[in-house]
Amino acid sequence: MKVMVGRLVTAAGVAVAAIAAQIAMAAPASAMYTGCLNYLKGEGYVVGPKVYAACSHEAIKVGYVWYPNSYCVSALTGIRVGGSDALVACQRAHG
């Protein structure tokens, strides 16, 4: 009986560690493009998986200025986001 309890405790510990690792790894990535997502939500666009994928292309920093990533812009315009909205949103896709 003690062996069974020990195995259950070990299995639970492994499960908790796996979940904690996924949460820890996901948080920084999602924080990177919240500016892009929030801008599009504010403009009335539906934010789904395609928008998340587009906004995951980080803006490019040159000096002190952030420039929109062309992959982000083309992905957003491909799903019918307006060109100027895509540019502004993709410019905000950075940490």
N, CA, C and O of each residue as an XYZ file, in Angstrom:
380
protein
N       0.817     -1.197      0.000
C       0.000      0.000      0.000
C       0.863      1.263      0.000
O       0.548      2.241     -0.679
N       1.962      1.232      0.774
C       2.845      2.404      0.812
C       3.456      2.684     -0.553
O       3.664      3.840     -0.921
N       3.745      1.621     -1.306
C       4.327      1.790     -2.637
C       3.327      2.495     -3.558
O       3.701      3.362     -4.348
N       2.060      2.116     -3.447
C       1.027      2.731     -4.291
C       0.868      4.207     -3.953
O       0.744      5.035     -4.857
N       0.872      4.548     -2.681
C       0.753      5.948     -2.265
C       1.967      6.735     -2.744
O       1.828      7.867     -3.208
N       3.137      6.155     -2.636
C       4.356      6.820     -3.102
C       4.316      7.096     -4.594
O       4.744      8.156     -5.051
N       3.799      6.134     -5.352
C       3.695      6.319     -6.803
C       2.688      7.411     -7.142
O       2.914      8.206     -8.054
N       1.582      7.449     -6.413
C       0.578      8.496     -6.653
C       1.136      9.879     -6.357
O       0.897     10.828     -7.103
N       1.882      9.987     -5.262
C       2.483     11.277     -4.906
C       3.499     11.701     -5.963
O       3.559     12.871     -6.341
N       4.295     10.744     -6.435
C       5.283     11.041     -7.468
C       4.595     11.473     -8.768
O       5.010     12.441     -9.405
N       3.544     10.751     -9.153
C       2.818     11.103    -10.380
C       2.196     12.491    -10.271
O       2.228     13.266    -11.227
N       1.630     12.803     -9.107
C       1.034     14.125     -8.912
C       2.100     15.218     -8.976
O       1.868     16.287     -9.541
N       3.265     14.947     -8.395
C       4.362     15.920     -8.435
C       4.839     16.185     -9.850
O       5.116     17.326    -10.221
N       4.933     15.123    -10.636
C       5.356     15.276    -12.032
C       4.314     16.077    -12.814
O       4.671     16.940    -13.616
N       3.046     15.800    -12.590
C       1.983     16.531    -13.293
C       2.004     18.010    -12.936
O       1.874     18.861    -13.817
N       2.164     18.322    -11.666
C       2.209     19.718    -11.237
C       3.423     20.422    -11.837
O       3.322     21.571    -12.267
N       4.561     19.747    -11.869
C       5.771     20.345    -12.443
C       5.595     20.608    -13.936
O       6.043     21.637    -14.443
N       4.950     19.688    -14.638
C       4.737     19.869    -16.081
C       3.815     21.055    -16.348
O       4.068     21.839    -17.263
N       2.765     21.194    -15.572
C       1.833     22.312    -15.740
C       2.518     23.632    -15.401
O       2.350     24.621    -16.114
N       3.284     23.651    -14.320
C       3.985     24.878    -13.921
C       4.993     25.308    -14.978
O       5.149     26.501    -15.239
N       5.675     24.345    -15.587
C       6.657     24.673    -16.623
C       5.976     25.285    -17.843
O       6.501     26.228    -18.435
N       4.815     24.761    -18.222
C       4.102     25.312    -19.376
C       3.624     26.730    -19.099
O       3.697     27.593    -19.975
N       3.141     26.974    -17.898
C       2.673     28.319    -17.550
C       3.838     29.298    -17.532
O       3.720     30.419    -18.027
N       4.958     28.878    -16.965
C       6.124     29.762    -16.892
C       6.659     30.095    -18.278
O       7.121     31.212    -18.511
N       6.600     29.138    -19.202
C       7.113     29.384    -20.546
C       6.125     30.184    -21.381
O       6.542     30.923    -22.273
N       4.847     30.062    -21.123
C       3.843     30.747    -21.937
C       3.692     32.218    -21.568
O       3.395     33.036    -22.439
N       3.883     32.567    -20.324
C       3.652     33.940    -19.880
C       4.510     34.971    -20.612
O       3.962     35.965    -21.089
N       5.834     34.785    -20.726
C       6.618     35.803    -21.430
C       6.248     35.931    -22.906
O       6.259     37.034    -23.452
N       5.928     34.837    -23.541
C       5.607     34.898    -24.963
C       4.318     35.674    -25.197
O       4.243     36.486    -26.119
N       3.319     35.435    -24.384
C       2.060     36.136    -24.588
C       2.176     37.617    -24.247
O       1.483     38.444    -24.839
N       3.038     37.957    -23.303
C       3.210     39.353    -22.929
C       3.846     40.146    -24.062
O       3.698     41.366    -24.134
N       4.549     39.457    -24.940
C       5.264     40.127    -26.018
C       4.310     40.847    -26.970
O       4.617     41.938    -27.450
N       3.161     40.243    -27.241
C       2.315     40.836    -28.269
C       0.955     41.297    -27.768
O       0.018     41.406    -28.559
N       0.827     41.565    -26.501
C      -0.459     42.041    -25.987
C      -0.807     43.422    -26.530
O      -1.987     43.735    -26.690
N       0.175     44.243    -26.813
C      -0.098     45.562    -27.387
C      -0.795     45.446    -28.728
O      -1.714     46.208    -29.027
N      -0.360     44.498    -29.532
C      -0.964     44.246    -30.841
C      -2.397     43.751    -30.666
O      -3.317     44.254    -31.311
N      -2.578     42.778    -29.804
C      -3.911     42.202    -29.583
C      -4.875     43.225    -29.009
O      -6.014     43.334    -29.461
N      -4.419     43.974    -28.010
C      -5.291     44.962    -27.370
C      -5.692     46.074    -28.340
O      -6.827     46.550    -28.307
N      -4.767     46.483    -29.199
C      -5.103     47.514    -30.185
C      -6.207     47.013    -31.114
O      -7.179     47.722    -31.374
N      -6.051     45.787    -31.612
C      -7.046     45.248    -32.538
C      -8.400     45.044    -31.859
O      -9.444     45.288    -32.465
N      -8.383     44.600    -30.606
C      -9.643     44.469    -29.860
C     -10.316     45.825    -29.720
O     -11.529     45.952    -29.888
N      -9.514     46.831    -29.411
C     -10.040     48.183    -29.250
C     -10.617     48.753    -30.530
O     -11.510     49.599    -30.485
N     -10.120     48.302    -31.665
C     -10.621     48.768    -32.956
C     -11.821     47.952    -33.432
O     -12.369     48.214    -34.504
N     -12.226     46.970    -32.641
C     -13.425     46.204    -32.973
C     -13.197     44.909    -33.733
O     -14.161     44.279    -34.167
N     -11.957     44.498    -33.904
C     -11.678     43.246    -34.606
C     -11.854     42.064    -33.651
O     -11.633     42.180    -32.445
N     -12.256     40.930    -34.218
C     -12.356     39.690    -33.449
C     -10.950     39.109    -33.352
O     -10.287     38.904    -34.368
N     -10.500     38.846    -32.136
C      -9.147     38.332    -31.923
C      -9.238     36.822    -31.707
O      -9.752     36.348    -30.694
N      -8.730     36.091    -32.680
C      -8.729     34.639    -32.628
C      -7.341     34.092    -32.925
O      -6.357     34.828    -32.853
N      -7.251     32.819    -33.255
C      -5.955     32.176    -33.477
C      -5.117     32.810    -34.593
O      -3.893     32.882    -34.478
N      -5.757     33.265    -35.660
C      -4.993     33.873    -36.765
C      -4.403     35.214    -36.350
O      -3.295     35.559    -36.760
N      -5.126     35.960    -35.548
C      -4.601     37.244    -35.057
C      -3.458     36.983    -34.079
O      -2.437     37.669    -34.128
N      -3.618     36.002    -33.194
C      -2.537     35.648    -32.273
C      -1.282     35.273    -33.047
O      -0.182     35.712    -32.711
N      -1.452     34.456    -34.088
C      -0.302     34.028    -34.881
C       0.360     35.223    -35.568
O       1.587     35.311    -35.607
N      -0.433     36.134    -36.104
C       0.127     37.311    -36.773
C       0.868     38.200    -35.780
O       1.982     38.650    -36.051
N       0.248     38.450    -34.635
C       0.855     39.340    -33.636
C       2.087     38.732    -32.969
O       2.841     39.439    -32.301
N       2.293     37.434    -33.144
C       3.468     36.805    -32.535
C       4.766     37.171    -33.252
O       5.850     36.883    -32.746
N       4.668     37.801    -34.424
C       5.865     38.273    -35.127
C       6.253     39.632    -34.536
O       5.609     40.648    -34.796
N       7.308     39.620    -33.748
C       7.700     40.804    -32.981
C       8.138     41.957    -33.880
O       8.778     41.762    -34.913
N       7.773     43.160    -33.453
C       8.200     44.378    -34.153
C       9.721     44.488    -34.106
O      10.367     43.899    -33.239
N      10.277     45.232    -35.028
C      11.731     45.370    -35.161
C      12.150     46.718    -34.592
O      11.600     47.757    -34.957
N      13.129     46.688    -33.695
C      13.596     47.925    -33.068
C      14.870     48.402    -33.760
O      15.846     47.662    -33.883
N      14.837     49.648    -34.204
C      16.012     50.291    -34.798
C      16.231     51.562    -33.998
O      15.443     52.504    -34.085
N      17.287     51.586    -33.231
C      17.524     52.711    -32.333
C      16.465     52.735    -31.250
O      16.362     51.803    -30.452
N      15.681     53.797    -31.222
C      14.606     53.920    -30.237
C      13.225     53.741    -30.858
O      12.209     53.933    -30.189
N      13.189     53.377    -32.127
C      11.926     53.299    -32.861
C      11.577     51.841    -33.160
O      12.437     51.055    -33.558
N      10.302     51.490    -32.962
C       9.805     50.161    -33.301
C       9.127     50.214    -34.663
O       8.295     51.087    -34.911
N       9.482     49.278    -35.550
C       8.885     49.174    -36.872
C       8.083     47.881    -36.965
O       8.499     46.854    -36.429
N       6.933     47.926    -37.642
C       6.121     46.720    -37.761
C       6.833     45.637    -38.566
O       7.490     45.925    -39.566
N       6.698     44.405    -38.124
C       7.259     43.258    -38.832
C       6.391     42.987    -40.062
O       5.166     42.928    -39.954
N       7.010     42.824    -41.212
C       6.248     42.632    -42.451
C       5.423     41.346    -42.435
O       4.362     41.291    -43.058
N       5.894     40.308    -41.731
C       5.113     39.068    -41.631
C       3.821     39.311    -40.852
O       2.769     38.776    -41.204
N       3.903     40.106    -39.811
C       2.732     40.455    -39.014
C       1.731     41.233    -39.865
O       0.541     40.918    -39.876
N       2.213     42.238    -40.568
C       1.338     43.082    -41.383
C       0.661     42.264    -42.476
O      -0.550     42.379    -42.667
N       1.417     41.445    -43.194
C       0.825     40.671    -44.284
C      -0.163     39.634    -43.760
O      -1.176     39.366    -44.407
N       0.119     39.046    -42.590
C      -0.819     38.077    -42.013
C      -2.119     38.764    -41.610
O      -3.201     38.219    -41.830
N      -2.023     39.955    -41.023
C      -3.233     40.665    -40.607
C      -4.037     41.158    -41.807
O      -5.261     41.023    -41.826
N      -3.372     41.721    -42.798
C      -4.116     42.188    -43.972
C      -4.706     41.006    -44.737
O      -5.724     41.148    -45.414
N      -4.072     39.849    -44.630
C      -4.596     38.638    -45.266
C      -5.899     38.162    -44.649
O      -6.664     37.443    -45.292
N      -6.159     38.556    -43.410
C      -7.427     38.191    -42.763
C      -8.340     39.408    -42.641
O      -9.192     39.477    -41.755
N      -8.147     40.356    -43.537
C      -9.018     41.525    -43.714
C      -8.966     42.550    -42.594
O      -9.967     43.200    -42.293
N      -7.805     42.695    -41.979
C      -7.588     43.822    -41.075
C      -7.133     44.980    -41.960
O      -6.307     44.787    -42.852
N      -7.655     46.162    -41.725
C      -7.286     47.326    -42.519
C      -5.786     47.587    -42.475
O      -5.131     47.321    -41.468
N      -5.246     48.113    -43.579
C      -3.806     48.323    -43.684
C      -3.228     49.204    -42.591
O      -2.202     48.864    -42.003
N      -3.873     50.339    -42.307
C      -3.345     51.235    -41.271
C      -3.479     50.605    -39.893
O      -2.607     50.789    -39.043
N      -4.565     49.860    -39.657
C      -4.717     49.169    -38.367
C      -3.658     48.081    -38.211
O      -3.123     47.887    -37.120
N      -3.359     47.377    -39.291
C      -2.333     46.331    -39.248
C      -0.970     46.924    -38.926
O      -0.218     46.364    -38.129
N      -0.652     48.049    -39.539
C       0.645     48.700    -39.283
C       0.789     49.121    -37.825
O       1.820     48.878    -37.198
N      -0.256     49.756    -37.294
C      -0.203     50.218    -35.906
C      -0.133     49.020    -34.952
O       0.663     49.014    -34.013
N      -0.971     48.011    -35.201
C      -0.985     46.840    -34.325
C       0.366     46.138    -34.328
O       0.883     45.781    -33.269
N       0.935     45.939    -35.499
C       2.221     45.225    -35.600
C       3.367     46.033    -35.013
O       4.352     45.464    -34.542
N       3.248     47.342    -35.036
C       4.264     48.178    -34.411
C       4.237     48.000    -32.897
O       5.259     48.169    -32.232
N       3.078     47.662    -32.355
C       2.921     47.473    -30.909
C       3.235     46.052    -30.464
O       3.140     45.755    -29.273
N       3.602     45.172    -31.377
C       3.887     43.778    -31.043
C       5.336     43.627    -30.568
O       6.189     43.094    -31.278
N       5.581     44.098    -29.380
C       6.916     43.962    -28.796
C       6.817     43.925    -27.279
O       5.790     44.283    -26.702
N       7.895     43.488    -26.642
C       7.894     43.341    -25.186
C       8.152     44.611    -24.452
O       8.177     44.619    -23.221
